[in-house]
Amino acid sequence: GINAEYGMLAELYAEHGVDYEAHKKACDEYFYLPHRDETRGVGGVFFDALHLNDGSFHDTLQFALALGRLVGRVVALFECNAYLPFSEAQRQFQLYRRGRYVEFNLLFDRGTKFGIVSNGRTESILMSLPATAHWDYNWQPRAGTLEAYLSDHFLRPQHWHCTEQAQLDALLRRMPEPAEYARIKPCTTKQTMPSGGSQRKSLTALLACPPIAAAALATAAIAGYALAKANNK
């Protein structure tokens, strides 16, 4: 699914003559938590103040709209995951991973910082935060589990877009599936998460869909560009 997603992105970028590798690198660098030494998710594309073809508003707008239309096709790749059965163990691990989003949003997100320092409405600025998240002190996934698989391979930059089968085979060799992996029915790993002495089981959380954020960023970039053009007239 991730390889197909990145293939769609690379194809769309090529159609519009936009530097895909530069925007992927920008995403990997921006959505990064240095204190955790991990990315916020599996990546995507990121750009800011985009001006295509010597500042052509039409070309820039068409690219942003095409990126937005891509969202539905990408969501379809992962939509079935939302209907898989899940346990309380999975829910707890999802809340644990949501804590990383909270950390990024409060510590590094440019939009959050700008809203706060510009005296914006605090509740509106923080509304994107998850309603529930939790942290577990010094918790580490047990080797060979799905949690470890996610941490080892999906929370660091990867060359996901493979144009040849040999590239895909090499990628899969670098990240072989753990024995507990199941495509249809989730399985528990029965780990202890040391939080107040309580025992929690944990399991891998569904990966977020990066192009959704990318499309939102594209819309924001175009809106900012249009505003700048209007103010310069």
GUVO-135058 format. One record per residue (C-alpha): z, x, y; residue in three letters. Coordinates in Angstrom, 3 decimals. Example, Ala and Ser with C-alpha at 12.3 -4.5 7.8 and 13.67 -1.06 7.14 Angstrom:
<sites>
SITE         zz         xx         yy    aa
SITE      7.800     12.300     -4.500   ala
SITE      7.140     13.670     -1.060   ser
</sites>
This chain:
<sites>
SITE         zz         xx         yy    aa
SITE      0.000      0.000      0.000   gly
SITE      0.929      2.715      2.488   ile
SITE     -2.228      4.689      1.712   asn
SITE     -4.319      1.546      2.265   ala
SITE     -2.481      0.834      5.509   glu
SITE     -3.176      4.303      6.865   tyr
SITE     -6.763      4.035      5.690   gly
SITE     -7.201      0.905      7.815   met
SITE     -5.690      2.663     10.815   leu
SITE     -7.855      5.756     10.421   ala
SITE    -10.985      3.629     10.024   glu
SITE    -10.218      1.600     13.145   leu
SITE     -9.515      4.759     15.141   tyr
SITE    -12.815      6.267     14.033   ala
SITE    -14.702      3.120     15.068   glu
SITE    -13.304      3.371     18.588   his
SITE    -13.524      7.154     18.872   gly
SITE     -9.764      7.592     19.238   val
SITE     -7.836     10.590     17.896   asp
SITE     -5.945      9.161     14.929   tyr
SITE     -4.208     12.423     13.978   glu
SITE     -2.849     12.865     17.510   ala
SITE     -1.366      9.366     17.564   his
SITE      0.095      9.725     14.071   lys
SITE      1.728     13.014     15.087   lys
SITE      3.083     11.373     18.243   ala
SITE      4.604      8.609     16.089   cys
SITE      6.228     11.063     13.680   asp
SITE      7.717     12.988     16.599   glu
SITE      8.886     10.033     18.661   tyr
SITE     10.397      7.893     15.886   phe
SITE     12.670     10.677     14.703   tyr
SITE     16.455     10.928     14.543   leu
SITE     17.330     14.612     15.070   pro
SITE     21.006     14.143     14.210   his
SITE     19.940     12.703     10.823   arg
SITE     16.885     14.935     10.362   asp
SITE     14.835     11.950      9.278   glu
SITE     12.168      9.655     10.661   thr
SITE     12.970      6.032     11.437   arg
SITE     10.482      4.815      8.835   gly
SITE      7.203      5.686      7.151   val
SITE      5.444      6.237     10.468   gly
SITE      2.331      4.699     11.945   gly
SITE      0.648      5.445     15.263   val
SITE      2.084      5.763     18.754   phe
SITE      0.514      6.149     22.172   phe
SITE      1.536      5.718     25.755   asp
SITE     -0.574      5.243     28.922   ala
SITE     -3.838      5.327     26.968   leu
SITE     -7.080      5.733     28.966   his
SITE    -10.193      5.748     26.794   leu
SITE    -13.611      6.964     27.901   asn
SITE    -12.715      8.213     31.386   asp
SITE    -10.342      5.338     32.073   gly
SITE    -12.518      2.477     30.871   ser
SITE    -10.295     -0.605     30.965   phe
SITE    -12.731     -2.514     28.742   his
SITE    -12.808      0.142     26.011   asp
SITE     -9.047      0.614     26.112   thr
SITE     -8.433     -3.130     25.933   leu
SITE    -10.850     -3.594     23.031   gln
SITE     -9.116     -0.845     21.076   phe
SITE     -5.666     -2.355     21.693   ala
SITE     -6.841     -5.817     20.674   leu
SITE     -8.457     -4.442     17.501   ala
SITE     -5.201     -2.696     16.643   leu
SITE     -3.337     -5.961     17.146   gly
SITE     -5.762     -7.839     14.878   arg
SITE     -5.118     -5.251     12.182   leu
SITE     -1.499     -6.349     11.882   val
SITE     -2.298     -9.370      9.701   gly
SITE     -4.255     -7.274      7.205   arg
SITE     -1.462     -4.722      6.951   val
SITE      1.271     -7.346      6.550   val
SITE     -0.716     -8.835      3.661   ala
SITE     -0.340     -5.533      1.763   leu
SITE      3.443     -5.858      1.689   phe
SITE      4.025     -9.581      2.100   glu
SITE      4.652    -10.177     -1.600   cys
SITE      7.700     -7.889     -1.410   asn
SITE      9.456    -10.494      0.707   ala
SITE      9.472    -12.892     -2.251   tyr
SITE     10.947    -10.503     -4.819   leu
SITE     14.428    -11.426     -6.030   pro
SITE     17.171     -9.325     -4.460   phe
SITE     20.839     -8.745     -5.083   ser
SITE     23.890     -8.251     -2.917   glu
SITE     23.522     -4.552     -3.692   ala
SITE     20.107     -4.523     -2.072   gln
SITE     21.409     -6.441      0.904   arg
SITE     24.156     -3.889      1.475   gln
SITE     21.706     -1.001      1.373   phe
SITE     19.418     -2.852      3.777   gln
SITE     22.309     -3.178      6.238   leu
SITE     23.064      0.515      5.796   tyr
SITE     19.445      1.414      6.634   arg
SITE     19.447     -0.961      9.605   arg
SITE     22.122      1.249     11.092   gly
SITE     19.441      3.911     11.567   arg
SITE     17.392      1.503     13.664   tyr
SITE     20.441      0.831     15.815   val
SITE     20.982      4.561     16.305   glu
SITE     17.394      5.147     17.364   phe
SITE     17.298      2.162     19.669   asn
SITE     20.500      3.065     21.490   leu
SITE     20.106      6.849     21.594   leu
SITE     16.398      7.587     21.891   phe
SITE     14.246      4.540     22.606   asp
SITE     12.590      4.970     25.997   arg
SITE     12.340      1.238     26.635   gly
SITE     16.058      0.729     26.039   thr
SITE     16.970      3.623     28.337   lys
SITE     14.640      2.413     31.068   phe
SITE     16.018     -1.126     30.882   gly
SITE     19.622      0.036     31.138   ile
SITE     19.157      2.513     34.004   val
SITE     17.027      0.028     35.954   ser
SITE     19.844     -2.551     35.860   asn
SITE     17.959     -4.899     33.581   gly
SITE     19.591     -7.786     31.735   arg
SITE     21.591     -6.025     29.005   thr
SITE     21.415     -8.875     26.490   glu
SITE     17.634     -9.060     26.823   ser
SITE     17.298     -5.298     26.399   ile
SITE     19.449     -5.188     23.265   leu
SITE     18.077     -8.372     21.698   met
SITE     15.829     -6.377     19.350   ser
SITE     18.860     -4.913     17.568   leu
SITE     19.656     -6.341     14.118   pro
SITE     22.403     -8.925     14.104   ala
SITE     24.217     -7.095     11.307   thr
SITE     24.335     -3.430     10.270   ala
SITE     26.901     -1.108      8.763   his
SITE     27.694      2.580      8.375   trp
SITE     29.268      4.397      5.430   asp
SITE     30.940      7.719      6.057   tyr
SITE     29.040     10.698      4.611   asn
SITE     27.267      8.561      2.040   trp
SITE     24.564     10.345      0.051   gln
SITE     22.205      8.761     -2.506   pro
SITE     22.635      9.836     -6.089   arg
SITE     19.782     12.021     -7.399   ala
SITE     17.164     10.099     -9.362   gly
SITE     17.897      6.738     -7.748   thr
SITE     15.612      4.625     -5.605   leu
SITE     17.720      5.438     -2.561   glu
SITE     17.172      9.137     -3.112   ala
SITE     13.446      8.512     -3.627   tyr
SITE     13.249      6.751     -0.274   leu
SITE     15.232      9.462      1.509   ser
SITE     13.329     12.368     -0.029   asp
SITE      9.801     11.098      0.560   his
SITE      9.592      8.195      2.991   phe
SITE     11.865      9.406      5.781   leu
SITE      9.883     12.519      6.634   arg
SITE      6.298     12.940      7.865   pro
SITE      3.696     12.665      5.118   gln
SITE     -0.088     12.842      5.086   his
SITE     -0.395      9.268      3.820   trp
SITE     -4.107      8.797      4.502   his
SITE     -5.997     10.148      1.489   cys
SITE     -9.787      9.993      1.736   thr
SITE    -10.337     11.445     -1.724   glu
SITE     -8.754     10.718     -5.096   gln
SITE     -7.722     14.356     -5.409   ala
SITE     -5.673     14.059     -2.218   gln
SITE     -3.982     10.908     -3.486   leu
SITE     -3.236     12.535     -6.843   asp
SITE     -1.688     15.524     -5.066   ala
SITE      0.469     13.213     -2.944   leu
SITE      1.710     11.329     -5.999   leu
SITE      2.505     14.598     -7.773   arg
SITE      4.709     15.588     -4.834   arg
SITE      6.603     12.316     -5.053   met
SITE      6.724     11.097     -8.682   pro
SITE      8.319      7.699     -9.145   glu
SITE     11.912      7.739    -10.423   pro
SITE     12.609      6.383    -13.872   ala
SITE     14.427      3.368    -12.427   glu
SITE     11.463      2.266    -10.326   tyr
SITE     10.189     -1.259    -11.051   ala
SITE      7.208     -2.855     -9.339   arg
SITE      8.118     -6.452    -10.103   ile
SITE     11.839     -6.823    -10.686   lys
SITE     14.306     -4.740     -8.624   pro
SITE     16.942     -2.788    -10.506   cys
SITE     20.387     -1.699     -9.373   thr
SITE     21.628      1.879     -9.221   thr
SITE     25.373      1.135     -9.173   lys
SITE     26.539      3.638     -6.600   gln
SITE     29.854      3.893     -4.814   thr
SITE     29.511      3.775     -1.047   met
SITE     32.828      5.096      0.347   pro
SITE     33.650      2.596      3.054   ser
SITE     37.298      1.620      3.262   gly
SITE     37.706      2.142     -0.474   gly
SITE     35.340     -0.675     -1.320   ser
SITE     32.654     -0.251     -3.927   gln
SITE     29.138     -1.334     -3.162   arg
SITE     25.977     -1.144     -5.150   lys
SITE     22.896     -0.060     -3.268   ser
SITE     19.171     -0.245     -3.661   leu
SITE     16.090      0.624     -1.725   thr
SITE     15.266     -1.535      1.271   ala
SITE     11.816     -2.809      2.083   leu
SITE      9.975     -0.479      4.394   leu
SITE      9.181     -1.830      7.810   ala
SITE      5.574     -2.359      8.828   cys
SITE      4.845      0.333     11.464   pro
SITE      1.572     -1.168     12.784   pro
SITE      3.495     -4.212     14.023   ile
SITE      5.390     -1.925     16.380   ala
SITE      2.169     -0.088     17.121   ala
SITE      0.457     -3.312     18.142   ala
SITE      3.349     -4.198     20.416   ala
SITE      3.194     -0.744     21.944   leu
SITE     -0.540     -1.119     22.382   ala
SITE     -0.062     -4.394     24.233   thr
SITE      2.598     -2.835     26.450   ala
SITE      0.400      0.153     27.168   ala
SITE     -2.531     -2.072     28.146   ile
SITE     -0.319     -4.253     30.322   ala
SITE      1.015     -1.179     32.093   gly
SITE     -2.490      0.165     32.514   tyr
SITE     -3.756     -3.107     33.975   ala
SITE     -0.797     -3.235     36.374   leu
SITE     -1.445      0.326     37.520   ala
SITE     -5.115     -0.473     38.113   lys
SITE     -4.192     -3.553     40.128   ala
SITE     -1.689     -1.621     42.256   asn
SITE     -4.269      1.057     43.006   asn
SITE     -6.734     -1.459     44.438   lys
</sites>
